[in-house]
Amino acid sequence: MGSSGKGATLAAVREQAAPSGTANRLESGMRPATRRRVLLVEDEDMVRKVLTRMLVARGFEVHAAASGPEAIAIFDARDSKVFDLLVTDLMLPEGGGLHVARHLSEQLPSLRILFVSGYSFADTEGLEPERFRFLTKPFGSSELVRVIDDLFQIQP
């Protein structure tokens, strides 16, 4: 969500509480992720922090950015092949999530992409349908991991 939706962002992502110190990955049927590297792009600080905690709790290595240009800079500064997944909000300042996804997937066609947004999904021309999913805010950690697991069922 962009800065115009500030009031709704706290409810945008729900963290699910885990019993005293147990990681969320212990929920029924959930397994920890292998050490996959995620580039997370979310302009709302609170939502970015919550998503980072959810992903780290599941075993992901997370590199977070607050804007499209920052995400592209992080991607370009590393060997792009280190990233397995892009998790991006659709509505971002300075270039939306769709622009970021197209740019990064041109350099790394095997990159999986998860769009998260409180808005309707946009045009995905130029992206391979089997390489991306869309998750509507609000969502919980179980939904997040289920969709990510689904993305990784597809062979590169």
TIMI-956980 format. One line per field, with one value per residue (C-alpha): residue in three letters; x, y, z. Coordinates in nm, 4 decimals, always signed. Example, Ala and Ser with C-alpha at 12.3 -4.5 7.8 and 13.67 -1.06 7.14 Angstrom:
<rs>
rest <- (Ala,Ser) $
xx <- (+1.2300,+1.3670) $
yy <- (-0.4500,-0.1060) $
zz <- (+0.7800,+0.7140) $
</rs>
This chain:
<rs>
rest <- (Met,Gly,Ser,Ser,Gly,Lys,Gly,Ala,Thr,Leu,Ala,Ala,Val,Arg,Glu,Gln,Ala,Ala,Pro,Ser,Gly,Thr,Ala,Asn,Arg,Leu,Glu,Ser,Gly,Met,Arg,Pro,Ala,Thr,Arg,Arg,Arg,Val,Leu,Leu,Val,Glu,Asp,Glu,Asp,Met,Val,Arg,Lys,Val,Leu,Thr,Arg,Met,Leu,Val,Ala,Arg,Gly,Phe,Glu,Val,His,Ala,Ala,Ala,Ser,Gly,Pro,Glu,Ala,Ile,Ala,Ile,Phe,Asp,Ala,Arg,Asp,Ser,Lys,Val,Phe,Asp,Leu,Leu,Val,Thr,Asp,Leu,Met,Leu,Pro,Glu,Gly,Gly,Gly,Leu,His,Val,Ala,Arg,His,Leu,Ser,Glu,Gln,Leu,Pro,Ser,Leu,Arg,Ile,Leu,Phe,Val,Ser,Gly,Tyr,Ser,Phe,Ala,Asp,Thr,Glu,Gly,Leu,Glu,Pro,Glu,Arg,Phe,Arg,Phe,Leu,Thr,Lys,Pro,Phe,Gly,Ser,Ser,Glu,Leu,Val,Arg,Val,Ile,Asp,Asp,Leu,Phe,Gln,Ile,Gln,Pro) $
xx <- (+0.0000,+0.1182,+0.1380,-0.2175,-0.3504,-0.1635,-0.4656,-0.5215,-0.1639,-0.1570,-0.4291,-0.2708,-0.0799,-0.1779,+0.0885,-0.0231,+0.0882,+0.2916,+0.2818,+0.5663,+0.8731,+0.7577,+0.8141,+0.5159,+0.6585,+0.5292,+0.1691,-0.0030,+0.1298,+0.3898,+0.7555,+1.0478,+1.1609,+1.4983,+1.7397,+1.5851,+1.6723,+1.3884,+1.3924,+1.1029,+0.9737,+0.7211,+0.7013,+0.5114,+0.7643,+0.5337,+0.4184,+0.7775,+0.8926,+0.6051,+0.6596,+1.0327,+0.9642,+0.7175,+0.9655,+1.2675,+1.0646,+1.0112,+1.3828,+1.4066,+1.6976,+1.5332,+1.6724,+1.4187,+1.3667,+1.1225,+1.0954,+1.1382,+1.4690,+1.6069,+1.5060,+1.6702,+1.9874,+1.9963,+1.9405,+2.2096,+2.4617,+2.4567,+2.4876,+2.1249,+2.1200,+2.1249,+1.7552,+1.4896,+1.1823,+1.0611,+0.7812,+0.6561,+0.3685,+0.2012,+0.1675,+0.5133,+0.6564,+0.9036,+0.7990,+0.5428,+0.5933,+0.5004,+0.7832,+1.0278,+0.9100,+0.9469,+1.2914,+1.4267,+1.2706,+1.4397,+1.7739,+1.6717,+1.3944,+1.3740,+1.2837,+0.9542,+0.7337,+0.4683,+0.2648,+0.0944,-0.1560,-0.4799,-0.5661,-0.6873,-0.4271,-0.2799,-0.1679,+0.0982,+0.1985,+0.5566,+0.5548,+0.5264,+0.1998,+0.3537,+0.6257,+0.4034,+0.1160,-0.0977,-0.1915,-0.4508,-0.3895,-0.4696,-0.3219,-0.1573,+0.1730,+0.0130,-0.1399,+0.1904,+0.3892,+0.1226,+0.1408,+0.5216,+0.5311,+0.2963,+0.5325,+0.8248,+0.6337,+0.6909,+1.0202,+1.2450) $
yy <- (+0.0000,+0.3470,+0.6292,+0.7328,+0.4258,+0.4894,+0.4187,+0.0721,-0.0522,-0.1808,-0.4286,-0.5131,-0.8135,-1.0237,-1.1947,-1.5211,-1.5660,-1.8745,-2.0360,-1.9211,-1.9193,-2.1736,-2.0580,-2.0149,-2.2899,-2.5444,-2.4814,-2.7902,-2.9021,-2.6272,-2.7027,-2.4625,-2.3338,-2.4304,-2.1370,-1.9502,-1.5852,-1.3366,-0.9797,-0.8091,-0.4750,-0.2940,+0.0810,+0.0719,+0.0296,-0.1647,-0.4059,-0.4558,-0.5415,-0.7853,-0.9576,-0.9807,-1.1458,-1.3906,-1.4934,-1.5161,-1.7305,-1.9719,-1.9939,-1.7485,-1.5075,-1.1695,-0.8584,-0.5774,-0.2610,+0.0278,+0.1218,-0.0100,+0.1669,+0.0410,-0.3168,-0.2915,-0.1530,-0.4445,-0.6910,-0.5339,-0.5074,-0.8840,-1.1683,-1.1686,-1.5467,-1.5428,-1.4511,-1.7199,-1.5086,-1.1514,-1.0515,-0.7086,-0.4755,-0.3619,+0.0008,+0.1461,+0.4956,+0.5547,+0.2591,-0.0025,-0.3662,-0.4763,-0.2646,-0.4150,-0.7687,-0.7215,-0.5656,-0.8376,-1.1289,-1.0104,-1.0607,-1.3745,-1.5635,-1.8333,-1.5757,-1.6568,-1.3540,-1.2969,-0.9780,-0.8622,-0.5803,-0.4492,-0.3475,-0.5499,-0.7234,-0.5446,-0.6356,-0.9069,-0.9006,-1.0146,-1.2380,-1.6148,-1.7082,-2.0088,-1.7916,-1.5554,-1.5507,-1.2775,-1.2524,-1.0000,-0.8099,-0.8809,-1.2291,-1.4404,-1.6230,-1.9586,-1.8116,-1.6475,-1.9687,-2.1759,-1.9474,-1.9440,-2.3231,-2.3388,-2.1185,-2.3503,-2.6624,-2.5444,-2.6622,-2.3839) $
zz <- (+0.0000,-0.0694,+0.1775,+0.0886,+0.2753,+0.6008,+0.8231,+0.6801,+0.6859,+1.0426,+0.9537,+0.6188,+0.7474,+1.0487,+1.2520,+1.4041,+1.7607,+1.8421,+2.1864,+2.4134,+2.1958,+1.9386,+1.5846,+1.3567,+1.1372,+1.3887,+1.2852,+1.1544,+0.8201,+0.7956,+0.7544,+0.7677,+0.4322,+0.2978,+0.3087,+0.0193,-0.0360,-0.0587,-0.1836,-0.0038,-0.1339,+0.0856,+0.1380,+0.4696,+0.7528,+0.9857,+0.7152,+0.5930,+0.9469,+1.0048,+0.6698,+0.7395,+1.0779,+0.9199,+0.6504,+0.8818,+1.1245,+0.8340,+0.7576,+0.4705,+0.4315,+0.3734,+0.2052,+0.2495,+0.0454,+0.0878,-0.2816,-0.6337,-0.6954,-0.3626,-0.4508,-0.7928,-0.6301,-0.3812,-0.6656,-0.8834,-0.5976,-0.5457,-0.7858,-0.8972,-0.8960,-0.5156,-0.5041,-0.5237,-0.4591,-0.4954,-0.2570,-0.3570,-0.2920,-0.6135,-0.5074,-0.4445,-0.4681,-0.7518,-0.9636,-0.8725,-0.7860,-1.1365,-1.2812,-1.0287,-1.1085,-1.4829,-1.4465,-1.2160,-1.4032,-1.7245,-1.5500,-1.3627,-1.5476,-1.2772,-1.0087,-0.8357,-0.7686,-0.5045,-0.5356,-0.2171,-0.2147,-0.0792,-0.4345,-0.7328,-0.9395,-1.2400,-1.5898,-1.5825,-1.9468,-1.9866,-1.6773,-1.6965,-1.5181,-1.3442,-1.1875,-0.9882,-0.7426,-0.5902,-0.2219,-0.1077,+0.2159,+0.4931,+0.5245,+0.7935,+0.8024,+0.7150,+0.3989,+0.3086,+0.3400,+0.1620,-0.1417,-0.1363,-0.1096,-0.4079,-0.6107,-0.5404,-0.6498,-1.0065,-1.1535,-1.2920) $
</rs>
